[in-house]
Amino acid sequence: MPAIADLAVTCPAGPAALAAGEPVPPVAELVPGVAEPAAGEPPKQAGAPDRIPWLIALAVFAAYVPISVFRYLRFDPTSLDLGIFTEYVKQYADLHAPVVDVRGAGVNLLGDHFHPIVALIAPFFRVFPSPVTLLVAQALLAAVSVVPVSRAAADRLGTGAGRAIGAAYGFSWGLQQLVNFDFHEIAFTVPLLACSMSALVRGRMRAAVWWAMPLVFVKEDQGLTVAGIGIIMAIVYREQIAGLFLAVWGVAWSFLAVGVIIPHLNHAHQYLYWSDAGAISPVGGHFSVDGLVSQLVAGSSTKLPTLAMILLPTAFIALRSPLVLAAVPSLALRFVSTNSAYWGTYWHYSATVMPVVFVAAIDAMARIRAARVTREGWAAGQGRAGRPGWDAREPGRLGAAVEQHGAAVMLAIAAALAFQFPLSSLWNPQTYTIGPHVAAARAAMAQVPDGAQVATDLDLLAPLAARTDTYWLGNSATNPATTYVVFDTASTDWQPPPRNVLTFIEGLNHGARYRRIYVKDGVYVFIRADQAPAG
């Protein structure tokens, strides 16, 4: 195994481990039955790690940036989220409280979900104040997670397998869905979880702990995933102290976020998403085993295919490793929810389990190899030691096939799925087509000065949120009557569009009077009549 100092360029070494400079025992000493890479494989030269994983990460980044950025440039968002997080990061960049009027008038976004880690983007937004900054950051976070996964595979299975599995992971459908759907805080989960799981499978327990700990600042539910990693560490790897610490850390932060921080900052002083727990919600519900099972099995026609799709990129090899259990908290929360949007593969929610299943597959293949090497060792010593009754046969055909061809199969599956998911849009000319309607929308937004108060529809939220105080017209019941209104009749918010746009806008703004100052290609700009310049 390479020394920790040799891994300074890779995240699994962990900041604390690097600082400590302590030697790390080999995996075989930590986990019975898990061996080092097979004998006969060329030893890795100290100080010269394989650079190909970084090239794979660069290819992933180069592919994912245009998927999300050109969607933004076409003004084709999938939800409010890019507008919400743009204003959220802008507030941090301006050293203000994270009040995000896009989410609702006066809403502190930390009272909606607990995701302070997103503030790390604020310095970059200060320099590049655009929603594109968030999209590029998200693509970068997904891309860099390739390196720890690939390095784990290379250490346990060999360089070739490391490259193949790194590419299969980098282009897995879960990561594609992440970058295709605006921006989300879980983008930070992906590299942190990849680094922690990679360190875990390589026997670097301290690094695994350090990389898992910040997950609690990504979102309130990630503490349960951290706890799951801690339990695996304690039971499978026999690191009871570290595992117990991680489990307590994760559960404590989830409880603190859901029970204290979010209600304190929420205008209603409650955690709004308890309602998704349905009949077993601690607020307005009654927990029972029957209710839990009923909600888990509801929608099984959607949930079971989702499980299959999550495991498919690893050719189901992940099921042979106990590490796959680290995905259980995330999947359980999704499947127990009464919100069917969490159940399927359409949205971005499966991105967080991709590092888990791929590292689990690496561990499974390493275990198969270790079993074969152990059998061969006993077989070689049978004649000398005369150990009767020992079965020295090779592993079954399936195990041998997994060991020899598992990495190639995973890469082939990734290539096949690329035609079914957003990666296929890269060779679609429509992806890069910016029509005249976009030009009209840009000219309309130019009528609104920086810092002004403006209400708009879904399509134009993000670009306006980067430089104005922006409200979503869908929240008109609680919004103030803003100075400006930008209304796009082609937006999906209001279809079919109103016949009299001015009357419709005045109705949404509590009867305030407005005057039209721009219209082109169905895009309108209105200004409040009592605030319009004279003449």
VOGU-3710 file (C-alpha; in Angstrom, 3 decimals, decimal comma):
1> mpaiadlavt> 0,000/0,000/0,000  1,290/3,513/-0,724  2,148/5,668/2,237  -0,198/8,458/3,235  2,255/11,067/2,048  2,068/9,558/-1,425  -1,652/10,262/-1,508  -1,486/13,997/-0,903  -3,087/14,676/-4,260  -6,129/12,513/-3,502
11> cpagpaalaa> -8,913/13,262/-1,081  -9,080/9,826/0,631  -5,879/10,647/2,489  -7,948/13,108/4,495  -6,743/16,375/5,977  -6,264/15,025/9,475  -4,455/11,899/8,342  -2,067/13,952/6,257  -1,344/16,214/9,179  -0,811/13,324/11,555
21> gepvppvael> 1,556/11,510/9,237  0,785/8,233/10,963  1,152/4,956/9,094  -2,107/3,283/8,138  -2,366/-0,499/8,466  -3,190/-2,454/5,342  -6,787/-3,339/4,643  -6,125/-7,028/5,235  -5,325/-6,281/8,874  -8,499/-4,269/9,359
31> vpgvaepaag> -11,035/-6,490/7,632  -10,670/-10,249/7,638  -10,984/-11,694/4,185  -10,186/-8,455/2,391  -6,783/-8,625/0,773  -4,445/-6,266/-0,980  -4,291/-6,237/-4,798  -3,247/-9,593/-6,135  0,377/-10,565/-6,283  2,032/-10,134/-9,625
41> eppkqagapd> 0,432/-6,760/-10,306  3,080/-4,095/-11,052  3,768/-2,140/-7,875  2,742/1,500/-7,844  5,678/3,857/-7,767  5,733/6,177/-4,783  5,020/9,776/-5,702  3,746/8,886/-9,159  0,018/8,138/-8,877  -1,970/7,457/-12,002
51> ripwlialav> -3,023/10,737/-13,646  -5,710/9,200/-15,831  -8,445/9,618/-13,162  -7,897/13,372/-13,375  -8,282/13,226/-17,154  -11,516/11,281/-16,703  -12,685/13,920/-14,229  -11,820/16,619/-16,754  -13,868/14,809/-19,419  -16,804/14,538/-17,010
61> faayvpisvf> -16,559/18,242/-16,213  -16,342/19,146/-19,922  -19,455/17,077/-20,631  -21,549/18,234/-17,691  -20,954/21,989/-17,965  -22,704/22,423/-21,343  -25,643/20,233/-20,257  -26,562/22,593/-17,416  -25,215/25,890/-18,754  -26,977/25,678/-22,119
71> rylrfdptsl> -30,220/24,767/-20,363  -29,823/27,991/-18,410  -28,908/29,996/-21,514  -32,093/28,737/-23,192  -34,081/29,913/-20,132  -35,371/26,375/-19,694  -35,242/25,667/-15,943  -36,774/22,549/-14,432  -37,831/24,145/-11,141  -37,403/27,167/-8,889
81> dlgifteyvk> -34,174/25,833/-7,446  -31,616/27,646/-9,589  -33,334/30,950/-8,844  -33,577/30,094/-5,147  -29,928/29,123/-4,773  -28,729/32,022/-6,912  -30,319/34,497/-4,512  -29,151/32,408/-1,541  -25,510/32,528/-2,627  -25,827/36,205/-3,608
91> qyadlhapvv> -26,937/37,052/-0,070  -23,911/35,289/1,393  -21,628/36,988/-1,147  -23,002/40,366/-0,014  -22,597/39,343/3,657  -26,350/39,414/4,243  -28,629/36,946/5,999  -29,797/34,267/3,525  -33,268/35,751/3,003  -34,522/34,438/-0,326
101> dvrgagvnll> -37,644/36,172/-1,622  -37,771/33,770/-4,570  -38,773/31,041/-2,103  -41,249/33,350/-0,390  -41,366/36,928/0,838  -38,891/37,294/3,697  -38,029/33,574/3,848  -34,724/32,715/5,499  -33,662/29,710/3,459  -31,982/28,077/6,448
111> gdhfhpival> -35,485/27,833/7,853  -36,450/25,701/4,853  -33,507/23,302/4,643  -30,204/23,243/6,529  -27,495/23,618/3,872  -24,879/26,147/5,090  -22,142/24,440/3,050  -23,484/26,127/-0,093  -22,014/29,373/1,253  -18,627/28,094/0,056
121> iapffrvfps> -19,632/29,210/-3,443  -20,177/32,808/-2,296  -16,590/34,065/-2,834  -16,682/32,820/-6,420  -20,109/34,372/-6,951  -18,707/37,660/-5,698  -16,269/37,590/-8,619  -18,634/36,002/-11,159  -22,176/37,069/-10,116  -24,147/34,737/-12,347
131> pvtllvaqal> -26,206/31,541/-11,996  -23,595/29,990/-14,273  -21,178/30,104/-11,319  -23,411/27,696/-9,414  -23,812/25,388/-12,400  -20,068/25,251/-13,046  -19,450/24,579/-9,349  -21,947/21,725/-9,422  -20,313/20,153/-12,488  -16,911/20,528/-10,830
141> laavsvvpvs> -18,088/18,850/-7,623  -19,472/15,924/-9,602  -16,300/15,652/-11,671  -13,789/15,690/-8,808  -15,670/12,850/-7,108  -14,399/10,620/-9,919  -10,857/10,701/-8,534  -11,436/9,045/-5,122  -13,682/6,377/-6,663  -11,162/5,628/-9,393
151> raaadrlgtg> -8,243/5,591/-6,950  -10,082/3,181/-4,652  -10,679/0,828/-7,573  -7,064/1,102/-8,699  -5,728/0,354/-5,217  -7,981/-2,644/-4,697  -8,332/-4,025/-8,233  -5,553/-2,624/-10,397  -4,952/0,393/-12,583  -7,036/-0,727/-15,543
161> agraigaayg> -10,066/-1,475/-13,395  -9,604/1,860/-11,632  -9,799/3,741/-14,900  -12,793/1,793/-16,206  -14,777/2,101/-12,975  -13,871/5,780/-12,673  -15,290/6,459/-16,132  -18,395/4,350/-15,478  -19,021/6,227/-12,251  -18,323/9,668/-13,702
171> fswglqqlvn> -20,862/9,188/-16,468  -23,396/7,266/-14,360  -27,002/8,271/-14,876  -27,384/9,539/-11,298  -24,714/12,187/-11,790  -26,160/13,090/-15,184  -29,529/13,770/-13,584  -27,869/15,970/-10,969  -26,397/18,382/-13,504  -29,493/18,338/-15,697
181> fdfheiaftv> -31,803/19,697/-13,014  -30,702/23,210/-12,104  -28,535/23,467/-8,966  -28,953/21,601/-5,684  -27,071/21,488/-2,423  -26,580/17,727/-2,687  -23,855/18,440/-5,243  -21,597/18,756/-2,186  -22,654/15,331/-0,938  -21,225/13,582/-3,982
191> pllacsmsal> -17,463/14,332/-3,529  -17,612/14,164/0,272  -19,308/10,780/0,204  -17,000/9,535/-2,541  -13,954/10,532/-0,500  -15,286/9,005/2,712  -16,326/5,722/1,104  -13,062/5,522/-0,830  -11,059/6,009/2,364  -13,198/3,420/4,133
201> vrgrmraavw> -12,671/0,700/1,535  -8,932/1,416/1,550  -8,698/1,046/5,334  -8,090/4,732/6,095  -10,545/5,067/8,955  -9,498/8,480/10,183  -9,805/9,934/6,690  -13,196/8,257/6,265  -14,413/9,987/9,421  -13,072/13,406/8,450
211> wamplvfvke> -14,615/13,305/4,989  -17,989/12,118/6,324  -18,317/14,731/9,049  -19,059/17,781/6,789  -21,989/15,926/5,188  -24,204/17,143/8,026  -23,822/20,690/6,675  -25,082/19,724/3,209  -28,667/18,967/4,198  -30,465/17,959/7,357
221> dqgltvagig> -31,084/14,386/6,219  -27,432/13,634/5,448  -26,728/13,071/9,121  -28,489/9,722/8,819  -26,157/8,713/6,005  -23,220/9,711/8,205  -24,652/7,566/10,985  -24,984/4,668/8,553  -21,311/4,950/7,608  -20,446/4,973/11,304
231> iimaivyreq> -22,421/1,802/11,948  -20,705/0,054/9,027  -17,350/1,220/10,324  -18,077/-0,162/13,792  -19,513/-3,528/12,732  -17,788/-4,430/9,476  -14,420/-2,765/10,058  -14,409/-3,263/13,849  -13,603/0,399/14,474  -16,075/0,836/17,320
241> iaglflavwg> -14,857/4,163/18,690  -14,646/5,923/15,328  -17,889/4,337/14,164  -19,784/5,274/17,299  -18,496/8,842/17,121  -19,625/9,168/13,513  -23,047/7,685/14,247  -23,625/10,058/17,163  -22,310/13,014/15,168  -24,683/12,336/12,281
251> vawsflavgv> -27,805/11,708/14,342  -27,113/14,667/16,639  -26,761/17,125/13,766  -29,883/15,849/11,993  -31,846/16,203/15,215  -30,402/19,662/15,869  -31,162/20,836/12,341  -34,714/19,476/12,170  -35,679/20,081/15,787  -33,961/23,377/16,586
261> iiphlnhahq> -32,218/25,325/13,813  -34,792/25,081/11,026  -37,853/25,744/13,247  -36,068/28,697/14,831  -35,439/30,318/11,444  -38,739/29,292/9,857  -41,519/31,882/9,862  -43,993/29,259/11,117  -41,433/27,890/13,612  -41,723/24,363/12,328
271> ylywsdagai> -40,059/21,904/9,971  -42,245/22,131/6,889  -41,383/18,737/5,442  -42,822/16,618/8,228  -45,945/16,551/6,080  -44,098/14,320/3,581  -43,965/11,621/6,264  -47,712/11,147/5,942  -49,381/9,025/8,601  -46,119/8,401/10,479
281> spvgghfsvd> -45,211/12,082/10,765  -44,340/13,149/14,335  -46,416/16,253/13,639  -50,039/15,397/13,004  -49,385/11,704/12,492  -48,975/8,586/14,580  -45,993/6,298/14,123  -46,717/2,612/13,720  -44,912/-0,274/12,087  -47,939/-0,957/9,907
291> glvsqlvags> -47,990/2,657/8,747  -44,273/2,587/7,995  -44,527/-0,614/5,973  -47,599/0,671/4,165  -45,811/3,823/3,037  -42,692/1,918/2,035  -44,586/-0,492/-0,222  -46,854/2,186/-1,673  -45,796/2,994/-5,220  -43,690/-0,167/-5,464
301> stklptlami> -44,223/-0,158/-9,226  -42,032/2,974/-9,259  -39,735/2,273/-6,320  -38,588/-1,199/-7,359  -37,479/-0,078/-10,844  -35,655/2,808/-9,175  -33,767/0,359/-6,959  -32,895/-1,709/-10,004  -31,687/1,355/-11,881  -29,516/2,432/-8,942
311> llptafialr> -27,792/-0,952/-8,841  -27,654/-1,459/-12,616  -24,584/0,767/-13,233  -22,581/-1,636/-11,043  -24,074/-4,707/-12,760  -25,620/-5,442/-9,311  -22,150/-6,330/-8,020  -22,619/-3,804/-5,200  -25,072/-6,154/-3,523  -22,195/-8,455/-2,509
321> splvlaavps> -20,651/-5,802/-0,244  -21,930/-4,633/3,154  -20,937/-1,102/2,149  -24,063/-0,896/0,001  -25,993/-0,513/3,251  -24,731/3,068/3,439  -27,356/3,860/0,785  -30,205/2,633/2,991  -30,858/5,881/4,954  -31,149/7,969/1,795
331> lalrfvstns> -33,371/5,460/-0,003  -35,514/4,818/3,070  -36,255/8,525/3,487  -37,198/8,803/-0,191  -39,408/5,737/-0,254  -41,205/6,392/3,022  -42,169/9,858/1,800  -45,660/10,441/0,470  -44,194/12,760/-2,186  -43,967/10,599/-5,298
341> aywgtywhys> -41,361/12,909/-6,845  -38,772/11,230/-4,592  -39,549/7,710/-5,759  -38,404/7,643/-9,368  -35,312/8,258/-11,448  -36,447/11,476/-13,102  -35,039/14,007/-10,656  -31,602/14,454/-9,096  -32,152/12,488/-5,897  -30,210/9,369/-6,949
351> atvmpvvfva> -26,913/11,245/-7,318  -26,058/10,791/-3,650  -26,174/6,988/-3,808  -23,908/6,695/-6,850  -20,644/6,934/-4,830  -22,001/4,369/-2,395  -22,951/1,696/-4,912  -19,781/2,092/-6,968  -17,457/1,867/-3,959  -19,535/-1,078/-2,717
361> aidamarira> -18,976/-2,776/-6,077  -15,229/-2,149/-5,753  -15,288/-3,707/-2,294  -17,290/-6,681/-3,558  -14,833/-7,383/-6,373  -11,927/-7,058/-3,951  -13,574/-9,581/-1,639  -14,031/-12,006/-4,529  -10,367/-11,605/-5,403  -9,326/-12,055/-1,773
371> arvtregwaa> -11,345/-15,264/-1,538  -9,663/-16,628/-4,665  -6,178/-15,721/-3,453  -6,910/-17,332/-0,083  -8,117/-20,517/-1,752  -5,054/-20,617/-3,977  -2,795/-20,100/-0,976  -4,359/-22,950/0,948  -4,287/-25,130/-2,148  -0,588/-24,464/-2,645
381> gqgragrpgw> 0,131/-25,370/0,978  -2,127/-28,421/1,120  0,521/-30,838/-0,015  3,020/-29,462/2,475  0,730/-28,928/5,438  -1,466/-31,919/4,734  -4,584/-30,012/5,792  -7,359/-32,563/5,156  -10,855/-31,614/4,150  -9,915/-28,205/2,712
391> darepgrlga> -11,835/-27,366/-0,468  -9,289/-25,795/-2,814  -11,616/-25,310/-5,737  -11,770/-22,015/-7,628  -14,707/-19,679/-6,899  -17,825/-20,201/-8,954  -18,091/-19,108/-12,534  -20,091/-16,012/-11,649  -17,504/-14,879/-9,098  -14,672/-15,471/-11,541
401> aveqhgaavm> -16,528/-13,533/-14,243  -17,173/-10,633/-11,871  -13,514/-10,484/-10,884  -12,254/-10,583/-14,470  -14,884/-8,576/-16,318  -16,828/-6,586/-13,721  -15,127/-3,261/-14,429  -15,569/-3,623/-18,190  -19,242/-4,515/-17,765  -19,817/-1,420/-15,641
411> laiaaalafq> -18,202/0,740/-18,294  -20,326/-0,876/-21,000  -23,511/-0,268/-18,998  -22,576/3,397/-18,540  -22,068/3,736/-22,287  -25,417/2,107/-23,038  -27,312/4,275/-20,553  -25,742/7,432/-21,943  -28,249/7,298/-24,779  -31,155/7,275/-22,315
421> fplsslwnpq> -30,097/10,152/-20,078  -28,946/13,798/-20,416  -25,524/12,957/-21,828  -27,264/12,220/-25,122  -28,206/15,903/-25,398  -24,581/16,787/-26,132  -24,951/15,681/-29,736  -28,403/17,217/-30,165  -28,183/20,565/-32,068  -31,204/21,897/-30,164
431> tytigphvaa> -29,121/21,886/-26,990  -27,031/24,745/-28,348  -29,821/26,660/-30,125  -30,606/30,035/-28,542  -33,751/31,313/-30,247  -35,024/34,864/-30,805  -37,401/34,530/-27,863  -34,386/34,384/-25,548  -33,089/37,632/-27,035  -36,455/39,269/-26,373
441> araamaqvpd> -36,385/38,022/-22,786  -32,870/39,375/-22,262  -33,900/42,776/-23,621  -36,887/42,746/-21,289  -34,768/41,995/-18,230  -32,401/44,802/-19,221  -35,271/47,225/-18,486  -34,996/46,329/-14,786  -32,163/48,134/-12,947  -29,838/46,324/-10,559
451> gaqvatdldl> -31,177/46,047/-7,029  -34,777/46,733/-8,056  -37,710/44,807/-6,679  -39,162/42,611/-9,443  -41,603/39,727/-9,783  -41,316/37,263/-12,627  -42,167/33,770/-13,759  -40,170/30,560/-13,516  -38,084/30,893/-16,665  -36,516/34,239/-15,749
461> laplaartdt> -36,067/33,815/-12,001  -32,394/32,842/-11,984  -30,970/35,584/-14,240  -32,924/38,285/-12,398  -32,128/36,855/-8,946  -28,424/37,342/-9,614  -28,780/41,151/-9,532  -32,221/42,142/-8,222  -34,578/41,449/-5,338  -36,654/38,831/-7,123
471> ywlgnsatnp> -40,031/37,311/-6,331  -41,811/34,431/-8,040  -45,226/35,329/-9,396  -46,462/31,934/-8,216  -46,236/33,265/-4,640  -48,330/36,322/-5,466  -50,638/35,809/-2,491  -47,821/36,667/-0,069  -45,604/38,809/-2,321  -45,607/42,605/-2,085
481> attyvvfdta> -46,610/44,658/-5,120  -43,167/44,905/-6,685  -41,803/47,885/-8,595  -41,333/45,849/-11,772  -42,972/42,791/-13,261  -41,417/40,788/-16,087  -43,923/38,394/-17,613  -43,189/35,816/-20,318  -46,298/34,458/-21,998  -44,290/31,405/-23,119
491> stdwqppprn> -43,447/30,419/-19,538  -44,808/27,128/-18,284  -46,212/28,933/-15,230  -49,267/30,311/-17,011  -50,533/28,209/-19,852  -52,572/29,172/-21,709  -51,383/32,774/-21,185  -53,914/35,411/-20,101  -55,677/37,389/-22,812  -55,157/40,707/-21,047
501> vltfieglnh> -51,707/40,562/-19,495  -51,897/43,964/-17,784  -55,167/43,141/-16,013  -53,769/39,746/-15,011  -50,600/41,294/-13,564  -52,550/43,897/-11,599  -54,722/41,126/-10,194  -51,655/39,185/-9,020  -50,274/42,319/-7,363  -53,218/43,059/-5,112
511> garyrriyvk> -54,801/45,614/-7,441  -51,774/47,876/-7,736  -51,743/49,872/-10,974  -49,010/49,179/-13,533  -47,866/50,637/-16,829  -46,317/48,636/-19,646  -42,822/49,789/-20,663  -41,719/46,918/-22,926  -43,197/44,137/-25,014  -41,621/41,900/-27,632
521> dgvyvfirad> -42,292/38,327/-28,708  -44,711/37,820/-25,847  -42,365/39,108/-23,135  -43,727/42,078/-21,144  -42,212/44,482/-18,633  -44,449/46,543/-16,365  -43,623/49,245/-13,843  -45,838/50,405/-11,022  -47,695/53,500/-12,134  -46,980/55,351/-8,894
531> qapag> -43,235/54,713/-9,263  -42,821/55,286/-13,011  -40,632/58,248/-13,988  -42,530/61,351/-14,994  -43,252/61,742/-18,704
//
